[in-house]
């Protein structure tokens, strides 16, 4: 739910990534990692 309300919330994405990784859901964990990298990349580009 929180990821739908604010998809750029790194703390939520990180928590989901850890949860999926620990529950052997590799594809979902990879998806969360990609989203986290996308958020940080966009933030870096905006601040440059």
PDB file with SEQRES, HELIX, SHEET and CRYST1 records, atoms N, CA, C and O in Angstrom:
SEQRES   1 A   48  UNK UNK UNK UNK UNK UNK UNK UNK UNK UNK UNK UNK UNK          
SEQRES   2 A   48  UNK UNK UNK UNK UNK UNK UNK UNK UNK UNK UNK UNK UNK          
SEQRES   3 A   48  UNK UNK UNK UNK UNK UNK UNK UNK UNK UNK UNK UNK UNK          
SEQRES   4 A   48  UNK UNK UNK UNK UNK UNK UNK UNK UNK                          
HELIX    1 AA1 UNK A    2  UNK A    5  1                                   4    
HELIX    2 AA2 UNK A   10  UNK A   22  1                                  13    
HELIX    3 AA3 UNK A   26  UNK A   47  1                                  22    
CRYST1    1.000    1.000    1.000  90.00  90.00  90.00 P 1           1          
ATOM      1  N   UNK A   1       0.822  -1.187   0.000  1.00  0.00           N  
ATOM      2  CA  UNK A   1       0.000   0.000   0.000  1.00  0.00           C  
ATOM      3  C   UNK A   1       0.867   1.252   0.000  1.00  0.00           C  
ATOM      4  O   UNK A   1       0.619   2.174  -0.778  1.00  0.00           O  
ATOM      5  N   UNK A   2       1.877   1.297   0.860  1.00  0.00           N  
ATOM      6  CA  UNK A   2       2.728   2.487   0.944  1.00  0.00           C  
ATOM      7  C   UNK A   2       3.473   2.719  -0.363  1.00  0.00           C  
ATOM      8  O   UNK A   2       3.687   3.867  -0.754  1.00  0.00           O  
ATOM      9  N   UNK A   3       3.870   1.651  -1.041  1.00  0.00           N  
ATOM     10  CA  UNK A   3       4.579   1.795  -2.314  1.00  0.00           C  
ATOM     11  C   UNK A   3       3.665   2.385  -3.381  1.00  0.00           C  
ATOM     12  O   UNK A   3       4.144   3.065  -4.289  1.00  0.00           O  
ATOM     13  N   UNK A   4       2.377   2.142  -3.292  1.00  0.00           N  
ATOM     14  CA  UNK A   4       1.435   2.719  -4.246  1.00  0.00           C  
ATOM     15  C   UNK A   4       1.193   4.191  -3.947  1.00  0.00           C  
ATOM     16  O   UNK A   4       0.991   4.979  -4.871  1.00  0.00           O  
ATOM     17  N   UNK A   5       1.210   4.577  -2.669  1.00  0.00           N  
ATOM     18  CA  UNK A   5       0.983   5.969  -2.297  1.00  0.00           C  
ATOM     19  C   UNK A   5       2.171   6.849  -2.658  1.00  0.00           C  
ATOM     20  O   UNK A   5       1.988   7.970  -3.132  1.00  0.00           O  
ATOM     21  N   UNK A   6       3.376   6.357  -2.442  1.00  0.00           N  
ATOM     22  CA  UNK A   6       4.587   7.095  -2.756  1.00  0.00           C  
ATOM     23  C   UNK A   6       5.618   6.129  -3.331  1.00  0.00           C  
ATOM     24  O   UNK A   6       6.434   5.579  -2.591  1.00  0.00           O  
ATOM     25  N   UNK A   7       5.586   5.921  -4.649  1.00  0.00           N  
ATOM     26  CA  UNK A   7       6.484   4.929  -5.246  1.00  0.00           C  
ATOM     27  C   UNK A   7       7.966   5.297  -5.175  1.00  0.00           C  
ATOM     28  O   UNK A   7       8.818   4.458  -5.467  1.00  0.00           O  
ATOM     29  N   UNK A   8       8.287   6.522  -4.796  1.00  0.00           N  
ATOM     30  CA  UNK A   8       9.683   6.945  -4.713  1.00  0.00           C  
ATOM     31  C   UNK A   8      10.217   6.929  -3.284  1.00  0.00           C  
ATOM     32  O   UNK A   8      11.300   7.455  -3.030  1.00  0.00           O  
ATOM     33  N   UNK A   9       9.486   6.342  -2.356  1.00  0.00           N  
ATOM     34  CA  UNK A   9       9.925   6.294  -0.962  1.00  0.00           C  
ATOM     35  C   UNK A   9      10.962   5.183  -0.814  1.00  0.00           C  
ATOM     36  O   UNK A   9      10.629   3.998  -0.820  1.00  0.00           O  
ATOM     37  N   UNK A  10      12.219   5.587  -0.682  1.00  0.00           N  
ATOM     38  CA  UNK A  10      13.302   4.606  -0.637  1.00  0.00           C  
ATOM     39  C   UNK A  10      13.201   3.666   0.563  1.00  0.00           C  
ATOM     40  O   UNK A  10      13.560   2.494   0.454  1.00  0.00           O  
ATOM     41  N   UNK A  11      12.721   4.155   1.694  1.00  0.00           N  
ATOM     42  CA  UNK A  11      12.618   3.277   2.860  1.00  0.00           C  
ATOM     43  C   UNK A  11      11.602   2.165   2.629  1.00  0.00           C  
ATOM     44  O   UNK A  11      11.802   1.038   3.080  1.00  0.00           O  
ATOM     45  N   UNK A  12      10.523   2.472   1.935  1.00  0.00           N  
ATOM     46  CA  UNK A  12       9.511   1.457   1.620  1.00  0.00           C  
ATOM     47  C   UNK A  12      10.058   0.457   0.611  1.00  0.00           C  
ATOM     48  O   UNK A  12       9.907  -0.754   0.773  1.00  0.00           O  
ATOM     49  N   UNK A  13      10.697   0.979  -0.432  1.00  0.00           N  
ATOM     50  CA  UNK A  13      11.276   0.088  -1.445  1.00  0.00           C  
ATOM     51  C   UNK A  13      12.336  -0.817  -0.844  1.00  0.00           C  
ATOM     52  O   UNK A  13      12.421  -1.995  -1.192  1.00  0.00           O  
ATOM     53  N   UNK A  14      13.146  -0.270   0.059  1.00  0.00           N  
ATOM     54  CA  UNK A  14      14.177  -1.068   0.715  1.00  0.00           C  
ATOM     55  C   UNK A  14      13.559  -2.163   1.571  1.00  0.00           C  
ATOM     56  O   UNK A  14      14.025  -3.302   1.548  1.00  0.00           O  
ATOM     57  N   UNK A  15      12.520  -1.836   2.323  1.00  0.00           N  
ATOM     58  CA  UNK A  15      11.861  -2.834   3.165  1.00  0.00           C  
ATOM     59  C   UNK A  15      11.258  -3.948   2.312  1.00  0.00           C  
ATOM     60  O   UNK A  15      11.350  -5.124   2.665  1.00  0.00           O  
ATOM     61  N   UNK A  16      10.644  -3.578   1.195  1.00  0.00           N  
ATOM     62  CA  UNK A  16      10.075  -4.588   0.298  1.00  0.00           C  
ATOM     63  C   UNK A  16      11.172  -5.447  -0.322  1.00  0.00           C  
ATOM     64  O   UNK A  16      11.016  -6.660  -0.461  1.00  0.00           O  
ATOM     65  N   UNK A  17      12.281  -4.814  -0.693  1.00  0.00           N  
ATOM     66  CA  UNK A  17      13.400  -5.559  -1.258  1.00  0.00           C  
ATOM     67  C   UNK A  17      13.906  -6.619  -0.276  1.00  0.00           C  
ATOM     68  O   UNK A  17      14.110  -7.774  -0.648  1.00  0.00           O  
ATOM     69  N   UNK A  18      14.103  -6.220   0.961  1.00  0.00           N  
ATOM     70  CA  UNK A  18      14.584  -7.156   1.988  1.00  0.00           C  
ATOM     71  C   UNK A  18      13.570  -8.276   2.202  1.00  0.00           C  
ATOM     72  O   UNK A  18      13.945  -9.445   2.293  1.00  0.00           O  
ATOM     73  N   UNK A  19      12.301  -7.929   2.282  1.00  0.00           N  
ATOM     74  CA  UNK A  19      11.244  -8.922   2.488  1.00  0.00           C  
ATOM     75  C   UNK A  19      11.228  -9.947   1.354  1.00  0.00           C  
ATOM     76  O   UNK A  19      11.210 -11.152   1.602  1.00  0.00           O  
ATOM     77  N   UNK A  20      11.234  -9.464   0.116  1.00  0.00           N  
ATOM     78  CA  UNK A  20      11.205 -10.379  -1.025  1.00  0.00           C  
ATOM     79  C   UNK A  20      12.452 -11.250  -1.084  1.00  0.00           C  
ATOM     80  O   UNK A  20      12.371 -12.437  -1.400  1.00  0.00           O  
ATOM     81  N   UNK A  21      13.601 -10.661  -0.781  1.00  0.00           N  
ATOM     82  CA  UNK A  21      14.850 -11.422  -0.803  1.00  0.00           C  
ATOM     83  C   UNK A  21      14.836 -12.527   0.258  1.00  0.00           C  
ATOM     84  O   UNK A  21      15.239 -13.659  -0.009  1.00  0.00           O  
ATOM     85  N   UNK A  22      14.370 -12.187   1.455  1.00  0.00           N  
ATOM     86  CA  UNK A  22      14.350 -13.160   2.547  1.00  0.00           C  
ATOM     87  C   UNK A  22      13.309 -14.254   2.348  1.00  0.00           C  
ATOM     88  O   UNK A  22      13.442 -15.339   2.913  1.00  0.00           O  
ATOM     89  N   UNK A  23      12.280 -13.986   1.556  1.00  0.00           N  
ATOM     90  CA  UNK A  23      11.237 -14.982   1.326  1.00  0.00           C  
ATOM     91  C   UNK A  23      11.411 -15.691  -0.013  1.00  0.00           C  
ATOM     92  O   UNK A  23      10.465 -16.264  -0.554  1.00  0.00           O  
ATOM     93  N   UNK A  24      12.651 -15.642  -0.544  1.00  0.00           N  
ATOM     94  CA  UNK A  24      13.006 -16.383  -1.751  1.00  0.00           C  
ATOM     95  C   UNK A  24      12.188 -15.962  -2.979  1.00  0.00           C  
ATOM     96  O   UNK A  24      11.883 -16.794  -3.833  1.00  0.00           O  
ATOM     97  N   UNK A  25      11.834 -14.677  -3.070  1.00  0.00           N  
ATOM     98  CA  UNK A  25      11.088 -14.161  -4.220  1.00  0.00           C  
ATOM     99  C   UNK A  25      12.023 -13.278  -5.043  1.00  0.00           C  
ATOM    100  O   UNK A  25      11.890 -12.055  -5.076  1.00  0.00           O  
ATOM    101  N   UNK A  26      12.967 -13.937  -5.703  1.00  0.00           N  
ATOM    102  CA  UNK A  26      14.014 -13.249  -6.445  1.00  0.00           C  
ATOM    103  C   UNK A  26      13.536 -12.234  -7.474  1.00  0.00           C  
ATOM    104  O   UNK A  26      14.037 -11.109  -7.495  1.00  0.00           O  
ATOM    105  N   UNK A  27      12.574 -12.599  -8.336  1.00  0.00           N  
ATOM    106  CA  UNK A  27      12.125 -11.631  -9.346  1.00  0.00           C  
ATOM    107  C   UNK A  27      11.528 -10.360  -8.738  1.00  0.00           C  
ATOM    108  O   UNK A  27      11.767  -9.259  -9.234  1.00  0.00           O  
ATOM    109  N   UNK A  28      10.764 -10.511  -7.682  1.00  0.00           N  
ATOM    110  CA  UNK A  28      10.179  -9.337  -7.012  1.00  0.00           C  
ATOM    111  C   UNK A  28      11.273  -8.508  -6.345  1.00  0.00           C  
ATOM    112  O   UNK A  28      11.224  -7.279  -6.379  1.00  0.00           O  
ATOM    113  N   UNK A  29      12.261  -9.171  -5.739  1.00  0.00           N  
ATOM    114  CA  UNK A  29      13.372  -8.461  -5.104  1.00  0.00           C  
ATOM    115  C   UNK A  29      14.142  -7.668  -6.157  1.00  0.00           C  
ATOM    116  O   UNK A  29      14.520  -6.521  -5.917  1.00  0.00           O  
ATOM    117  N   UNK A  30      14.373  -8.268  -7.310  1.00  0.00           N  
ATOM    118  CA  UNK A  30      15.076  -7.576  -8.393  1.00  0.00           C  
ATOM    119  C   UNK A  30      14.279  -6.370  -8.881  1.00  0.00           C  
ATOM    120  O   UNK A  30      14.852  -5.328  -9.197  1.00  0.00           O  
ATOM    121  N   UNK A  31      12.977  -6.514  -8.939  1.00  0.00           N  
ATOM    122  CA  UNK A  31      12.118  -5.397  -9.355  1.00  0.00           C  
ATOM    123  C   UNK A  31      12.234  -4.233  -8.377  1.00  0.00           C  
ATOM    124  O   UNK A  31      12.317  -3.080  -8.799  1.00  0.00           O  
ATOM    125  N   UNK A  32      12.242  -4.518  -7.081  1.00  0.00           N  
ATOM    126  CA  UNK A  32      12.380  -3.463  -6.071  1.00  0.00           C  
ATOM    127  C   UNK A  32      13.748  -2.799  -6.165  1.00  0.00           C  
ATOM    128  O   UNK A  32      13.862  -1.584  -6.006  1.00  0.00           O  
ATOM    129  N   UNK A  33      14.785  -3.592  -6.421  1.00  0.00           N  
ATOM    130  CA  UNK A  33      16.135  -3.049  -6.552  1.00  0.00           C  
ATOM    131  C   UNK A  33      16.219  -2.116  -7.766  1.00  0.00           C  
ATOM    132  O   UNK A  33      16.834  -1.052  -7.694  1.00  0.00           O  
ATOM    133  N   UNK A  34      15.604  -2.516  -8.868  1.00  0.00           N  
ATOM    134  CA  UNK A  34      15.574  -1.662 -10.056  1.00  0.00           C  
ATOM    135  C   UNK A  34      14.862  -0.350  -9.764  1.00  0.00           C  
ATOM    136  O   UNK A  34      15.317   0.710 -10.193  1.00  0.00           O  
ATOM    137  N   UNK A  35      13.753  -0.408  -9.040  1.00  0.00           N  
ATOM    138  CA  UNK A  35      13.019   0.814  -8.686  1.00  0.00           C  
ATOM    139  C   UNK A  35      13.869   1.707  -7.791  1.00  0.00           C  
ATOM    140  O   UNK A  35      13.892   2.925  -7.969  1.00  0.00           O  
ATOM    141  N   UNK A  36      14.572   1.104  -6.825  1.00  0.00           N  
ATOM    142  CA  UNK A  36      15.424   1.883  -5.930  1.00  0.00           C  
ATOM    143  C   UNK A  36      16.530   2.579  -6.722  1.00  0.00           C  
ATOM    144  O   UNK A  36      16.817   3.752  -6.484  1.00  0.00           O  
ATOM    145  N   UNK A  37      17.142   1.874  -7.650  1.00  0.00           N  
ATOM    146  CA  UNK A  37      18.195   2.466  -8.465  1.00  0.00           C  
ATOM    147  C   UNK A  37      17.643   3.568  -9.361  1.00  0.00           C  
ATOM    148  O   UNK A  37      18.310   4.579  -9.584  1.00  0.00           O  
ATOM    149  N   UNK A  38      16.452   3.383  -9.866  1.00  0.00           N  
ATOM    150  CA  UNK A  38      15.819   4.407 -10.699  1.00  0.00           C  
ATOM    151  C   UNK A  38      15.528   5.672  -9.920  1.00  0.00           C  
ATOM    152  O   UNK A  38      15.717   6.775 -10.434  1.00  0.00           O  
ATOM    153  N   UNK A  39      15.077   5.532  -8.701  1.00  0.00           N  
ATOM    154  CA  UNK A  39      14.774   6.689  -7.852  1.00  0.00           C  
ATOM    155  C   UNK A  39      16.050   7.458  -7.547  1.00  0.00           C  
ATOM    156  O   UNK A  39      16.078   8.684  -7.657  1.00  0.00           O  
ATOM    157  N   UNK A  40      17.100   6.752  -7.165  1.00  0.00           N  
ATOM    158  CA  UNK A  40      18.344   7.437  -6.808  1.00  0.00           C  
ATOM    159  C   UNK A  40      19.001   8.062  -8.036  1.00  0.00           C  
ATOM    160  O   UNK A  40      19.614   9.124  -7.935  1.00  0.00           O  
ATOM    161  N   UNK A  41      18.880   7.420  -9.182  1.00  0.00           N  
ATOM    162  CA  UNK A  41      19.431   7.982 -10.416  1.00  0.00           C  
ATOM    163  C   UNK A  41      18.710   9.267 -10.790  1.00  0.00           C  
ATOM    164  O   UNK A  41      19.350  10.249 -11.168  1.00  0.00           O  
ATOM    165  N   UNK A  42      17.397   9.271 -10.691  1.00  0.00           N  
ATOM    166  CA  UNK A  42      16.622  10.469 -11.001  1.00  0.00           C  
ATOM    167  C   UNK A  42      16.969  11.600 -10.040  1.00  0.00           C  
ATOM    168  O   UNK A  42      17.089  12.753 -10.455  1.00  0.00           O  
ATOM    169  N   UNK A  43      17.128  11.282  -8.775  1.00  0.00           N  
ATOM    170  CA  UNK A  43      17.467  12.303  -7.786  1.00  0.00           C  
ATOM    171  C   UNK A  43      18.853  12.873  -8.056  1.00  0.00           C  
ATOM    172  O   UNK A  43      19.073  14.073  -7.889  1.00  0.00           O  
ATOM    173  N   UNK A  44      19.773  12.039  -8.463  1.00  0.00           N  
ATOM    174  CA  UNK A  44      21.128  12.500  -8.767  1.00  0.00           C  
ATOM    175  C   UNK A  44      21.125  13.410  -9.981  1.00  0.00           C  
ATOM    176  O   UNK A  44      21.807  14.435  -9.991  1.00  0.00           O  
ATOM    177  N   UNK A  45      20.371  13.049 -10.995  1.00  0.00           N  
ATOM    178  CA  UNK A  45      20.295  13.851 -12.207  1.00  0.00           C  
ATOM    179  C   UNK A  45      19.673  15.210 -11.907  1.00  0.00           C  
ATOM    180  O   UNK A  45      20.151  16.233 -12.398  1.00  0.00           O  
ATOM    181  N   UNK A  46      18.611  15.229 -11.104  1.00  0.00           N  
ATOM    182  CA  UNK A  46      17.950  16.483 -10.765  1.00  0.00           C  
ATOM    183  C   UNK A  46      18.845  17.425  -9.979  1.00  0.00           C  
ATOM    184  O   UNK A  46      18.773  18.641 -10.156  1.00  0.00           O  
ATOM    185  N   UNK A  47      19.684  16.880  -9.116  1.00  0.00           N  
ATOM    186  CA  UNK A  47      20.528  17.727  -8.273  1.00  0.00           C  
ATOM    187  C   UNK A  47      21.773  18.218  -8.998  1.00  0.00           C  
ATOM    188  O   UNK A  47      22.457  19.124  -8.521  1.00  0.00           O  
ATOM    189  N   UNK A  48      22.068  17.620 -10.151  1.00  0.00           N  
ATOM    190  CA  UNK A  48      23.289  18.014 -10.887  1.00  0.00           C  
ATOM    191  C   UNK A  48      23.095  19.308 -11.646  1.00  0.00           C  
ATOM    192  O   UNK A  48      24.017  19.776 -12.313  1.00  0.00           O  
TER     193      UNK A  48                                                      
END                                                                             
